[in-house]
Amino acid sequence: MDEFIVSTSIPITNFFFLFFFLFVCLLLCLVMNFYKDTCPQAEDIIKEQVKLLYKRHKNTAFSWLRNIFHDCAVQSCDASLLLDSTRKTLSEKEMDRSFGMRNFRYIENIKEAVERECPGVVSCADILVLSGRDGVVALGGPYIPLKTGRRDGRKSRAEILEQYLPDHNDSMSVVLERFAAIGIDAPGLVALLGSHSVGRTHCVKLVHRLYPEVDPALNPDHVPHMLHKCPDAIPDPKAVQYVRNDRGTPMVLDNNYYRNILDNKGLMMVDHQLATDKRTRPYVKKMAKSQDYFFKEFSRAITLLSENNPLTGTKGEIRKVCNLANKLHDKS
């Protein structure tokens, strides 16, 4: 009898710990379809809003994709990016590293649509991530199943933003190091930079490769187009002066970007380095040959990025509007 008690107490104990772990995870972990009971239409509403807004404003999809990187790479995936400046704190949106980011008002449109269905339930952090995911699909990219259950941060991280977001002129060592800190390896980094397949680069970010002398590393056949689009050595940051990242398929997320940078048509230094650095070049070549491989690594990297140190459980809050913490919204 004693032997029976000893032998059966072990699995019972294991079952208890398993149950406890699952219970804690239910409270603190991101999960698939987090809103299935509290707001079952949430993901469908976000998807429909993304489709609607994309039909009206094609460049919204670029913005939603960029939002994931600029929010989730800075310490936590908690929609701190969306907070406006206050008398005491500067918004992340106002920082140099956020130059050219726009269309934040459309996140508010999506939030309003979700709030009409389920007030106070769905976080701006989840809306930011899911709109980015659905924006990728709108651009012809892969559908990426992503977990939800994030909560919103209450403060801007503008003061530490540059510690996390690499600059377009940083060395490849710095870029690799920043991504490695959030668990993204070299192929993941190469895939994420494939986002440069779509959208455009403002002349402010690339004139140093054109003036006072043209960077000899640039493909000479591509230079006249760049000079035509960026005729000023010191462009006006507020002017609409930009170069499409990919002239061939500018509105499609595809692996043409990798063929371009192997042909020395990358616009920014980070693009050029990606194709020439021995740590990243093998993956660039592999993605240039295989869009399936690009999509596989891109999906993996976006998943890792979207799960970077989220606020869950009772941490943070569910904002009423995405550009203000609830404390400030209640005062307005």
KABEL-V732150 format. One record per residue. RES is the residue in one small letter. NEAR is the number of other C-alpha atoms within 12 Angstrom. Layout:
RES_NEAR / RES_NEAR
This chain:
m_7 / d_8 / e_9 / f_10 / i_12 / v_12 / s_12 / t_14 / s_14 / i_14 / p_15 / i_14 / t_15 / n_13 / f_14 / f_14 / f_15 / l_14 / f_15 / f_14 / f_15 / l_16 / f_14 / v_15 / c_18 / l_19 / l_20 / l_22 / c_26 / l_30 / v_23 / m_21 / n_24 / f_30 / y_25 / k_19 / d_12 / t_18 / c_24 / p_19 / q_23 / a_37 / e_37 / d_23 / i_28 / i_40 / k_31 / e_23 / q_33 / v_42 / k_27 / l_23 / l_28 / y_29 / k_16 / r_13 / h_20 / k_23 / n_31 / t_35 / a_45 / f_42 / s_41 / w_44 / l_46 / r_40 / n_46 / i_44 / f_43 / h_42 / d_46 / c_42 / a_41 / v_38 / q_34 / s_36 / c_43 / d_48 / a_51 / s_47 / l_48 / l_47 / l_37 / d_30 / s_23 / t_18 / r_8 / k_12 / t_20 / l_23 / s_30 / e_33 / k_31 / e_24 / m_25 / d_23 / r_29 / s_28 / f_22 / g_30 / m_32 / r_23 / n_26 / f_33 / r_22 / y_35 / i_40 / e_30 / n_27 / i_38 / k_40 / e_28 / a_28 / v_35 / e_27 / r_18 / e_21 / c_24 / p_19 / g_25 / v_33 / v_44 / s_49 / c_52 / a_50 / d_49 / i_54 / l_51 / v_50 / l_46 / s_47 / g_48 / r_42 / d_38 / g_45 / v_43 / v_29 / a_33 / l_33 / g_24 / g_32 / p_27 / y_24 / i_27 / p_23 / l_31 / k_30 / t_37 / g_43 / r_45 / r_41 / d_45 / g_39 / r_34 / k_33 / s_33 / r_35 / a_32 / e_23 / i_21 / l_31 / e_24 / q_20 / y_28 / l_33 / p_31 / d_27 / h_31 / n_23 / d_21 / s_21 / m_30 / s_22 / v_22 / v_37 / l_32 / e_21 / r_28 / f_35 / a_24 / a_24 / i_31 / g_24 / i_30 / d_27 / a_32 / p_33 / g_34 / l_42 / v_49 / a_42 / l_45 / l_45 / g_46 / s_46 / h_40 / s_41 / v_38 / g_34 / r_33 / t_35 / h_31 / c_35 / v_32 / k_34 / l_38 / v_33 / h_26 / r_29 / l_34 / y_21 / p_13 / e_14 / v_20 / d_25 / p_16 / a_26 / l_31 / n_23 / p_18 / d_15 / h_28 / v_28 / p_17 / h_21 / m_39 / l_30 / h_17 / k_26 / c_32 / p_23 / d_23 / a_24 / i_20 / p_23 / d_17 / p_20 / k_13 / a_15 / v_17 / q_27 / y_31 / v_33 / r_32 / n_39 / d_33 / r_25 / g_19 / t_22 / p_26 / m_31 / v_31 / l_36 / d_38 / n_41 / n_33 / y_45 / y_42 / r_31 / n_33 / i_38 / l_32 / d_24 / n_28 / k_40 / g_42 / l_48 / m_37 / m_31 / v_34 / d_46 / h_37 / q_34 / l_44 / a_36 / t_26 / d_25 / k_15 / r_21 / t_31 / r_27 / p_20 / y_35 / v_41 / k_31 / k_25 / m_35 / a_29 / k_20 / s_21 / q_28 / d_18 / y_25 / f_37 / f_34 / k_25 / e_32 / f_38 / s_34 / r_28 / a_36 / i_47 / t_33 / l_34 / l_42 / s_46 / e_37 / n_35 / n_28 / p_38 / l_34 / t_33 / g_23 / t_16 / k_19 / g_27 / e_32 / i_36 / r_38 / k_29 / v_40 / c_42 / n_38 / l_32 / a_33 / n_24 / k_18 / l_21 / h_17 / d_11 / k_8 / s_9
